[in-house]
Amino acid sequence: MKKIIAICATLLVLTLPAFAAGPKKMPDASYKKVSELVALPDFLPGMGTLYVNPSTLPVGPFLAYDRKGTLVSTIYMVPLSDMEKHTAFTGLATGSNQVKKVDITFNAGHPGVESPHYHVTLWHVNPESAMVK
């Protein structure tokens, strides 16, 4: 648990903005829609439509947009194996300077990030108001 808290603190303290424009601006051309890279739907309930720069896989950042096209969160998918090795993740980009809430959830694996990992979600809006259901 201490490792997870340390990683989250590092992510919050060392993140840099990925975009200068507002939250409705879609990512630059280096980011690809995740559903075009792996067998996942365009819209994932609870997360939204995800974009990632393939060169940053598996960790990301994944930029999550809601049904209105608003950037609602930045998600990192941190492999459990990297956490066990005490891997440092520094200078990670985020989709927005504003972070309202952080969620950390375990995932046993899915297309694109098959190994067990944690989703570290930096919410840029109030999650209850995000149109991701």
C-alpha positions in Angstrom: 0.0 0.0 0.0 2.9 2.4 0.8 4.2 1.8 -2.7 0.9 2.7 -4.3 0.7 5.9 -2.2 4.3 6.8 -3.1 3.6 6.3 -6.8 0.5 8.5 -6.6 2.4 11.2 -4.8 5.1 11.1 -7.5 2.5 11.3 -10.2 0.8 14.3 -8.7 4.0 16.2 -7.9 5.9 15.5 -11.1 3.3 15.7 -13.8 3.5 18.2 -16.6 0.7 19.6 -18.7 0.5 17.9 -22.1 -1.6 20.6 -23.8 -1.7 24.3 -23.6 -5.3 24.6 -24.8 -8.6 24.0 -22.9 -10.1 20.7 -21.9 -12.2 20.2 -25.1 -9.1 20.2 -27.4 -8.5 16.7 -28.7 -4.9 15.4 -28.3 -2.3 16.0 -31.0 -1.6 13.6 -33.8 0.9 11.6 -31.7 -2.1 10.3 -29.7 -4.2 7.5 -31.2 -7.7 6.3 -30.2 -7.1 3.2 -28.1 -10.0 1.4 -29.8 -8.0 1.7 -33.1 -4.9 0.1 -31.5 -6.5 -2.8 -29.6 -9.8 -4.7 -29.4 -11.7 -2.4 -27.1 -14.8 -0.3 -27.7 -14.6 3.4 -28.7 -16.3 4.3 -25.4 -15.6 2.5 -22.1 -18.2 3.1 -19.5 -16.7 4.7 -16.4 -13.7 5.9 -18.4 -14.8 7.4 -21.7 -13.0 7.5 -25.0 -9.3 6.9 -24.5 -6.3 8.2 -26.4 -2.7 7.3 -26.0 0.6 7.9 -27.6 1.7 4.4 -28.5 5.3 5.1 -27.6 4.3 5.6 -24.0 2.7 2.1 -23.6 1.9 0.4 -21.3 1.9 3.2 -18.7 0.5 6.1 -20.8 -0.8 8.7 -20.1 -4.2 7.7 -21.5 -6.4 10.8 -22.0 -10.1 10.1 -21.3 -12.8 12.2 -23.0 -16.5 12.1 -22.0 -19.5 11.9 -24.4 -19.3 15.7 -24.8 -15.7 15.7 -25.9 -14.4 17.1 -22.6 -11.1 15.9 -21.2 -12.2 14.4 -17.9 -9.2 12.4 -16.7 -5.6 11.3 -17.3 -5.1 7.6 -16.6 -1.8 5.8 -16.0 -1.8 2.0 -16.2 1.1 1.0 -14.0 2.1 -2.7 -14.2 2.2 -4.5 -10.9 5.6 -5.9 -11.9 7.0 -2.4 -12.2 5.6 -1.5 -8.8 7.2 -4.6 -7.2 10.6 -3.5 -8.8 10.1 0.0 -7.3 10.3 1.5 -10.7 10.2 5.3 -10.6 7.8 7.2 -13.0 8.8 10.8 -13.2 7.9 13.7 -15.5 4.7 12.1 -16.6 2.4 14.4 -18.7 -1.2 15.1 -17.9 -4.0 16.3 -20.0 -4.8 19.2 -17.6 -3.1 21.1 -14.8 -6.2 20.7 -12.7 -6.6 17.5 -10.6 -9.9 17.3 -8.6 -9.6 13.7 -7.4 -7.3 10.6 -7.7 -8.6 7.1 -7.9 -6.4 3.9 -7.8 -8.0 0.7 -9.0 -6.5 -2.8 -9.6 -7.1 -4.4 -13.1 -6.2 -8.0 -13.8 -5.4 -7.1 -17.4 -7.2 -6.3 -20.7 -6.4 -5.8 -24.4 -3.5 -3.5 -24.7 -2.2 -4.0 -21.1 -2.6 -7.7 -20.5 -0.5 -8.0 -17.3 -2.0 -7.1 -13.9 -1.7 -3.4 -13.3 -3.2 -0.4 -11.4 -5.2 2.3 -13.0 -4.1 5.7 -11.5 -6.9 8.1 -12.6 -6.3 11.8 -12.2 -9.8 13.3 -12.5 -9.7 16.8 -14.1 -13.4 17.3 -13.4 -15.7 16.1 -10.7 -16.1 12.4 -11.6 -19.9 12.5 -10.8 -20.3 15.2 -13.5 -18.3 13.4 -16.2 -20.4 12.0 -19.0 -18.7 8.6 -18.9 -21.6 6.3 -18.0 
